[in-house]
Amino acid sequence: MTKDLSFDVYFSNEQAHARFGDGKTLAEHLREIYEGEDLVFPDTFEHSDTSPPVQYLTVEAPDDMTVEELYEVEVPPGLMVRIEELPQ
C-alpha cells in the first residue's frame, strides 16, 4: 500500500532556484536527495508566482513511511522542503 505526501519545496534565493531548476530537473534532484526512500516523484507539478517560486508536489510513499523519517534526510543548502501527509 502507498500514501500521498505533500512536498512544498522552497528555494533560499534565485541562485538556488537556478541551481536546482523547475519541473523535471527539480524532480531529478529530489529523486537523488531522497534516493533509497522508495518515493515516487512526479515530473510536473504546480508552483507559485513568487520569485523564487515555491514548488508544490504530491509524492507517493510507502504506507509505513513517516514524515519524521523524511525530515532526517539531509537536504542540500538552498532548498527547504516542507512535508505533510495528505488525508486518505
N, CA, C and O atoms as CSV, one atom per row, in Angstrom:
chain,resi,resn,atom,element,x,y,z
A,1,MET,N,N,0.838,-1.187,0.000
A,1,MET,CA,C,0.000,0.000,0.000
A,1,MET,C,C,0.884,1.252,0.000
A,1,MET,O,O,2.026,1.240,0.459
A,2,THR,N,N,0.314,2.315,-0.526
A,2,THR,CA,C,1.034,3.593,-0.560
A,2,THR,C,C,0.147,4.698,-0.008
A,2,THR,O,O,-1.057,4.528,0.183
A,3,LYS,N,N,0.786,5.838,0.241
A,3,LYS,CA,C,0.055,7.024,0.679
A,3,LYS,C,C,0.658,8.227,-0.031
A,3,LYS,O,O,1.770,8.166,-0.556
A,4,ASP,N,N,-0.096,9.319,-0.037
A,4,ASP,CA,C,0.368,10.545,-0.676
A,4,ASP,C,C,0.892,11.523,0.363
A,4,ASP,O,O,0.311,11.698,1.434
A,5,LEU,N,N,2.009,12.155,0.012
A,5,LEU,CA,C,2.604,13.191,0.843
A,5,LEU,C,C,2.665,14.482,0.045
A,5,LEU,O,O,2.859,14.465,-1.170
A,6,SER,N,N,2.500,15.590,0.733
A,6,SER,CA,C,2.666,16.908,0.130
A,6,SER,C,C,4.095,17.365,0.383
A,6,SER,O,O,4.545,17.402,1.528
A,7,PHE,N,N,4.811,17.713,-0.684
A,7,PHE,CA,C,6.156,18.280,-0.597
A,7,PHE,C,C,6.076,19.706,-1.121
A,7,PHE,O,O,5.811,19.912,-2.305
A,8,ASP,N,N,6.300,20.686,-0.266
A,8,ASP,CA,C,6.389,22.084,-0.687
A,8,ASP,C,C,7.868,22.440,-0.673
A,8,ASP,O,O,8.504,22.422,0.380
A,9,VAL,N,N,8.415,22.762,-1.836
A,9,VAL,CA,C,9.851,22.999,-1.981
A,9,VAL,C,C,10.102,24.495,-2.108
A,9,VAL,O,O,9.591,25.154,-3.013
A,10,TYR,N,N,10.901,25.014,-1.180
A,10,TYR,CA,C,11.256,26.437,-1.146
A,10,TYR,C,C,12.730,26.592,-1.504
A,10,TYR,O,O,13.564,25.778,-1.107
A,11,PHE,N,N,13.041,27.640,-2.256
A,11,PHE,CA,C,14.421,27.986,-2.589
A,11,PHE,C,C,14.843,29.160,-1.720
A,11,PHE,O,O,14.050,30.071,-1.486
A,12,SER,N,N,16.078,29.151,-1.241
A,12,SER,CA,C,16.547,30.241,-0.380
A,12,SER,C,C,16.727,31.541,-1.157
A,12,SER,O,O,16.643,32.626,-0.582
A,13,ASN,N,N,16.974,31.436,-2.465
A,13,ASN,CA,C,17.160,32.624,-3.303
A,13,ASN,C,C,17.106,32.212,-4.775
A,13,ASN,O,O,16.948,31.033,-5.090
A,14,GLU,N,N,17.238,33.188,-5.668
A,14,GLU,CA,C,17.182,32.898,-7.104
A,14,GLU,C,C,18.353,32.029,-7.559
A,14,GLU,O,O,18.210,31.232,-8.487
A,15,GLN,N,N,19.494,32.176,-6.919
A,15,GLN,CA,C,20.657,31.360,-7.272
A,15,GLN,C,C,20.362,29.878,-7.007
A,15,GLN,O,O,20.703,29.020,-7.821
A,16,ALA,N,N,19.733,29.585,-5.877
A,16,ALA,CA,C,19.354,28.201,-5.567
A,16,ALA,C,C,18.316,27.700,-6.562
A,16,ALA,O,O,18.362,26.543,-6.980
A,17,HIS,N,N,17.383,28.564,-6.942
A,17,HIS,CA,C,16.370,28.194,-7.928
A,17,HIS,C,C,17.040,27.848,-9.256
A,17,HIS,O,O,16.683,26.856,-9.892
A,18,ALA,N,N,18.011,28.664,-9.676
A,18,ALA,CA,C,18.730,28.394,-10.924
A,18,ALA,C,C,19.505,27.075,-10.825
A,18,ALA,O,O,19.595,26.332,-11.803
A,19,ARG,N,N,20.051,26.791,-9.667
A,19,ARG,CA,C,20.848,25.569,-9.474
A,19,ARG,C,C,19.993,24.307,-9.526
A,19,ARG,O,O,20.364,23.331,-10.178
A,20,PHE,N,N,18.844,24.322,-8.838
A,20,PHE,CA,C,18.022,23.119,-8.729
A,20,PHE,C,C,16.931,23.033,-9.789
A,20,PHE,O,O,16.430,21.942,-10.062
A,21,GLY,N,N,16.550,24.159,-10.392
A,21,GLY,CA,C,15.614,24.156,-11.504
A,21,GLY,C,C,14.162,23.955,-11.131
A,21,GLY,O,O,13.773,24.007,-9.964
A,22,ASP,N,N,13.374,23.722,-12.169
A,22,ASP,CA,C,11.932,23.510,-12.069
A,22,ASP,C,C,11.574,22.170,-12.702
A,22,ASP,O,O,12.407,21.516,-13.329
A,23,GLY,N,N,10.317,21.781,-12.524
A,23,GLY,CA,C,9.780,20.628,-13.229
A,23,GLY,C,C,10.643,19.388,-13.142
A,23,GLY,O,O,11.064,18.974,-12.062
A,24,LYS,N,N,10.900,18.799,-14.314
A,24,LYS,CA,C,11.628,17.533,-14.378
A,24,LYS,C,C,13.035,17.645,-13.784
A,24,LYS,O,O,13.513,16.697,-13.160
A,25,THR,N,N,13.703,18.789,-13.967
A,25,THR,CA,C,15.049,18.981,-13.420
A,25,THR,C,C,15.021,18.938,-11.897
A,25,THR,O,O,15.842,18.262,-11.277
A,26,LEU,N,N,14.076,19.657,-11.293
A,26,LEU,CA,C,13.941,19.631,-9.836
A,26,LEU,C,C,13.554,18.230,-9.363
A,26,LEU,O,O,14.067,17.754,-8.350
A,27,ALA,N,N,12.655,17.573,-10.090
A,27,ALA,CA,C,12.240,16.216,-9.716
A,27,ALA,C,C,13.441,15.271,-9.685
A,27,ALA,O,O,13.541,14.433,-8.789
A,28,GLU,N,N,14.350,15.395,-10.648
A,28,GLU,CA,C,15.556,14.555,-10.668
A,28,GLU,C,C,16.434,14.827,-9.448
A,28,GLU,O,O,16.961,13.894,-8.841
A,29,HIS,N,N,16.591,16.104,-9.088
A,29,HIS,CA,C,17.365,16.442,-7.886
A,29,HIS,C,C,16.717,15.831,-6.643
A,29,HIS,O,O,17.413,15.281,-5.789
A,30,LEU,N,N,15.399,15.923,-6.538
A,30,LEU,CA,C,14.701,15.370,-5.373
A,30,LEU,C,C,14.828,13.851,-5.321
A,30,LEU,O,O,14.964,13.277,-4.241
A,31,ARG,N,N,14.786,13.201,-6.477
A,31,ARG,CA,C,14.974,11.742,-6.510
A,31,ARG,C,C,16.357,11.369,-5.981
A,31,ARG,O,O,16.506,10.380,-5.262
A,32,GLU,N,N,17.365,12.160,-6.339
A,32,GLU,CA,C,18.722,11.904,-5.844
A,32,GLU,C,C,18.816,12.152,-4.336
A,32,GLU,O,O,19.425,11.365,-3.612
A,33,ILE,N,N,18.216,13.243,-3.870
A,33,ILE,CA,C,18.263,13.592,-2.444
A,33,ILE,C,C,17.593,12.507,-1.601
A,33,ILE,O,O,18.115,12.109,-0.560
A,34,TYR,N,N,16.431,12.032,-2.060
A,34,TYR,CA,C,15.656,11.053,-1.293
A,34,TYR,C,C,15.851,9.623,-1.812
A,34,TYR,O,O,14.999,8.761,-1.599
A,35,GLU,N,N,16.977,9.379,-2.493
A,35,GLU,CA,C,17.284,8.049,-3.010
A,35,GLU,C,C,17.267,7.035,-1.864
A,35,GLU,O,O,17.792,7.294,-0.781
A,36,GLY,N,N,16.662,5.892,-2.119
A,36,GLY,CA,C,16.598,4.845,-1.107
A,36,GLY,C,C,15.374,4.932,-0.211
A,36,GLY,O,O,15.143,4.042,0.607
A,37,GLU,N,N,14.588,5.988,-0.354
A,37,GLU,CA,C,13.392,6.145,0.486
A,37,GLU,C,C,12.140,5.583,-0.178
A,37,GLU,O,O,11.060,5.618,0.412
A,38,ASP,N,N,12.272,5.059,-1.409
A,38,ASP,CA,C,11.160,4.426,-2.128
A,38,ASP,C,C,10.002,5.395,-2.370
A,38,ASP,O,O,8.836,5.040,-2.196
A,39,LEU,N,N,10.339,6.628,-2.776
A,39,LEU,CA,C,9.335,7.638,-3.083
A,39,LEU,C,C,9.155,7.752,-4.592
A,39,LEU,O,O,10.092,7.513,-5.354
A,40,VAL,N,N,7.945,8.118,-5.024
A,40,VAL,CA,C,7.664,8.336,-6.443
A,40,VAL,C,C,7.359,9.820,-6.627
A,40,VAL,O,O,6.346,10.326,-6.143
A,41,PHE,N,N,8.266,10.516,-7.345
A,41,PHE,CA,C,8.123,11.949,-7.598
A,41,PHE,C,C,7.558,12.179,-8.994
A,41,PHE,O,O,7.995,11.532,-9.946
A,42,PRO,N,N,6.593,13.089,-9.135
A,42,PRO,CA,C,6.090,13.426,-10.467
A,42,PRO,C,C,7.106,14.292,-11.214
A,42,PRO,O,O,7.951,14.935,-10.592
A,43,ASP,N,N,7.023,14.310,-12.543
A,43,ASP,CA,C,7.893,15.175,-13.344
A,43,ASP,C,C,7.309,16.572,-13.518
A,43,ASP,O,O,8.042,17.517,-13.809
A,44,THR,N,N,6.008,16.708,-13.344
A,44,THR,CA,C,5.358,18.016,-13.461
A,44,THR,C,C,4.557,18.286,-12.199
A,44,THR,O,O,4.015,17.370,-11.582
A,45,PHE,N,N,4.490,19.558,-11.826
A,45,PHE,CA,C,3.764,19.933,-10.617
A,45,PHE,C,C,3.496,21.427,-10.633
A,45,PHE,O,O,3.992,22.148,-11.499
A,46,GLU,N,N,2.716,21.880,-9.677
A,46,GLU,CA,C,2.339,23.293,-9.611
A,46,GLU,C,C,3.399,24.106,-8.894
A,46,GLU,O,O,4.235,23.572,-8.164
A,47,HIS,N,N,3.345,25.413,-9.120
A,47,HIS,CA,C,4.276,26.323,-8.450
A,47,HIS,C,C,3.596,27.664,-8.221
A,47,HIS,O,O,2.602,27.993,-8.869
A,48,SER,N,N,4.145,28.427,-7.296
A,48,SER,CA,C,3.615,29.760,-7.004
A,48,SER,C,C,4.135,30.747,-8.045
A,48,SER,O,O,5.020,30.422,-8.836
A,49,ASP,N,N,3.578,31.947,-8.035
A,49,ASP,CA,C,4.016,33.005,-8.945
A,49,ASP,C,C,5.054,33.911,-8.303
A,49,ASP,O,O,5.381,34.962,-8.854
A,50,THR,N,N,5.575,33.521,-7.151
A,50,THR,CA,C,6.572,34.337,-6.459
A,50,THR,C,C,7.949,34.114,-7.081
A,50,THR,O,O,8.138,33.224,-7.910
A,51,SER,N,N,8.892,34.931,-6.666
A,51,SER,CA,C,10.257,34.788,-7.159
A,51,SER,C,C,11.210,34.734,-5.968
A,51,SER,O,O,11.333,35.727,-5.252
A,52,PRO,N,N,11.882,33.621,-5.733
A,52,PRO,CA,C,11.779,32.363,-6.469
A,52,PRO,C,C,10.464,31.655,-6.152
A,52,PRO,O,O,9.870,31.887,-5.099
A,53,PRO,N,N,10.013,30.796,-7.057
A,53,PRO,CA,C,8.728,30.129,-6.840
A,53,PRO,C,C,8.807,29.050,-5.764
A,53,PRO,O,O,9.878,28.519,-5.468
A,54,VAL,N,N,7.660,28.741,-5.192
A,54,VAL,CA,C,7.512,27.578,-4.314
A,54,VAL,C,C,6.939,26.475,-5.200
A,54,VAL,O,O,5.976,26.701,-5.933
A,55,GLN,N,N,7.528,25.285,-5.133
A,55,GLN,CA,C,7.078,24.156,-5.946
A,55,GLN,C,C,6.203,23.249,-5.080
A,55,GLN,O,O,6.578,22.914,-3.956
A,56,TYR,N,N,5.042,22.853,-5.597
A,56,TYR,CA,C,4.092,22.023,-4.851
A,56,TYR,C,C,3.983,20.652,-5.521
A,56,TYR,O,O,3.537,20.548,-6.664
A,57,LEU,N,N,4.392,19.604,-4.805
A,57,LEU,CA,C,4.366,18.252,-5.353
A,57,LEU,C,C,3.532,17.328,-4.481
A,57,LEU,O,O,3.482,17.485,-3.261
A,58,THR,N,N,2.881,16.367,-5.114
A,58,THR,CA,C,2.272,15.257,-4.396
A,58,THR,C,C,3.135,14.042,-4.687
A,58,THR,O,O,3.278,13.632,-5.839
A,59,VAL,N,N,3.707,13.470,-3.640
A,59,VAL,CA,C,4.677,12.383,-3.753
A,59,VAL,C,C,4.067,11.114,-3.179
A,59,VAL,O,O,3.432,11.143,-2.125
A,60,GLU,N,N,4.261,10.001,-3.875
A,60,GLU,CA,C,3.771,8.710,-3.403
A,60,GLU,C,C,4.843,8.059,-2.530
A,60,GLU,O,O,6.015,8.000,-2.902
A,61,ALA,N,N,4.416,7.570,-1.355
A,61,ALA,CA,C,5.347,6.968,-0.397
A,61,ALA,C,C,4.779,5.646,0.119
A,61,ALA,O,O,3.567,5.438,0.086
A,62,PRO,N,N,5.651,4.751,0.596
A,62,PRO,CA,C,5.160,3.518,1.217
A,62,PRO,C,C,4.292,3.851,2.430
A,62,PRO,O,O,4.523,4.842,3.122
A,63,ASP,N,N,3.304,3.017,2.672
A,63,ASP,CA,C,2.361,3.237,3.772
A,63,ASP,C,C,3.041,3.341,5.132
A,63,ASP,O,O,2.565,4.066,6.007
A,64,ASP,N,N,4.158,2.620,5.320
A,64,ASP,CA,C,4.818,2.618,6.625
A,64,ASP,C,C,5.859,3.730,6.786
A,64,ASP,O,O,6.503,3.817,7.831
A,65,MET,N,N,6.030,4.567,5.783
A,65,MET,CA,C,6.979,5.690,5.842
A,65,MET,C,C,6.381,6.805,6.702
A,65,MET,O,O,5.198,7.124,6.584
A,66,THR,N,N,7.209,7.391,7.566
A,66,THR,CA,C,6.732,8.519,8.370
A,66,THR,C,C,7.360,9.819,7.870
A,66,THR,O,O,8.455,9.820,7.306
A,67,VAL,N,N,6.659,10.902,8.083
A,67,VAL,CA,C,7.171,12.225,7.727
A,67,VAL,C,C,8.455,12.498,8.500
A,67,VAL,O,O,9.394,13.090,7.968
A,68,GLU,N,N,8.492,12.068,9.745
A,68,GLU,CA,C,9.673,12.275,10.581
A,68,GLU,C,C,10.914,11.633,9.963
A,68,GLU,O,O,11.999,12.213,10.003
A,69,GLU,N,N,10.757,10.433,9.389
A,69,GLU,CA,C,11.883,9.763,8.726
A,69,GLU,C,C,12.414,10.609,7.569
A,69,GLU,O,O,13.624,10.711,7.367
A,70,LEU,N,N,11.506,11.209,6.820
A,70,LEU,CA,C,11.921,12.003,5.660
A,70,LEU,C,C,12.608,13.297,6.077
A,70,LEU,O,O,13.481,13.794,5.366
A,71,TYR,N,N,12.218,13.844,7.226
A,71,TYR,CA,C,12.890,15.057,7.714
A,71,TYR,C,C,14.326,14.768,8.165
A,71,TYR,O,O,15.113,15.699,8.339
A,72,GLU,N,N,14.674,13.505,8.356
A,72,GLU,CA,C,16.042,13.135,8.722
A,72,GLU,C,C,16.981,13.130,7.515
A,72,GLU,O,O,18.201,13.119,7.678
A,73,VAL,N,N,16.416,13.139,6.304
A,73,VAL,CA,C,17.231,13.159,5.084
A,73,VAL,C,C,17.890,14.528,4.960
A,73,VAL,O,O,17.242,15.558,5.148
A,74,GLU,N,N,19.181,14.531,4.643
A,74,GLU,CA,C,19.916,15.792,4.509
A,74,GLU,C,C,19.596,16.444,3.166
A,74,GLU,O,O,19.882,15.894,2.102
A,75,VAL,N,N,19.000,17.622,3.244
A,75,VAL,CA,C,18.653,18.400,2.055
A,75,VAL,C,C,19.768,19.418,1.825
A,75,VAL,O,O,20.208,20.065,2.775
A,76,PRO,N,N,20.237,19.574,0.579
A,76,PRO,CA,C,21.346,20.494,0.329
A,76,PRO,C,C,20.993,21.944,0.644
A,76,PRO,O,O,19.826,22.330,0.598
A,77,PRO,N,N,22.012,22.743,0.965
A,77,PRO,CA,C,21.786,24.175,1.202
A,77,PRO,C,C,21.121,24.811,-0.022
A,77,PRO,O,O,21.430,24.475,-1.165
A,78,GLY,N,N,20.211,25.728,0.250
A,78,GLY,CA,C,19.487,26.396,-0.829
A,78,GLY,C,C,18.077,25.879,-1.004
A,78,GLY,O,O,17.237,26.542,-1.613
A,79,LEU,N,N,17.809,24.680,-0.466
A,79,LEU,CA,C,16.469,24.088,-0.535
A,79,LEU,C,C,15.916,23.901,0.862
A,79,LEU,O,O,16.655,23.614,1.804
A,80,MET,N,N,14.604,24.065,0.989
A,80,MET,CA,C,13.893,23.721,2.210
A,80,MET,C,C,12.635,22.994,1.756
A,80,MET,O,O,11.899,23.491,0.904
A,81,VAL,N,N,12.389,21.825,2.321
A,81,VAL,CA,C,11.242,21.016,1.921
A,81,VAL,C,C,10.323,20.830,3.119
A,81,VAL,O,O,10.732,20.302,4.153
A,82,ARG,N,N,9.072,21.272,2.967
A,82,ARG,CA,C,8.049,21.043,3.993
A,82,ARG,C,C,7.229,19.837,3.546
A,82,ARG,O,O,6.725,19.803,2.423
A,83,ILE,N,N,7.098,18.851,4.426
A,83,ILE,CA,C,6.433,17.596,4.082
A,83,ILE,C,C,5.255,17.377,5.021
A,83,ILE,O,O,5.377,17.534,6.236
A,84,GLU,N,N,4.120,17.016,4.446
A,84,GLU,CA,C,2.928,16.688,5.234
A,84,GLU,C,C,2.252,15.470,4.626
A,84,GLU,O,O,2.281,15.269,3.412
A,85,GLU,N,N,1.644,14.662,5.485
A,85,GLU,CA,C,0.860,13.531,4.998
A,85,GLU,C,C,-0.514,14.043,4.583
A,85,GLU,O,O,-1.163,14.777,5.327
A,86,LEU,N,N,-0.951,13.652,3.393
A,86,LEU,CA,C,-2.262,14.065,2.906
A,86,LEU,C,C,-3.326,13.105,3.426
A,86,LEU,O,O,-3.070,11.909,3.557
A,87,PRO,N,N,-4.514,13.618,3.723
A,87,PRO,CA,C,-5.591,12.740,4.198
A,87,PRO,C,C,-5.948,11.709,3.127
A,87,PRO,O,O,-5.930,11.999,1.931
A,88,GLN,N,N,-6.265,10.523,3.576
A,88,GLN,CA,C,-6.615,9.433,2.649
A,88,GLN,C,C,-8.033,9.562,2.178
A,88,GLN,O,O,-8.501,8.736,1.395
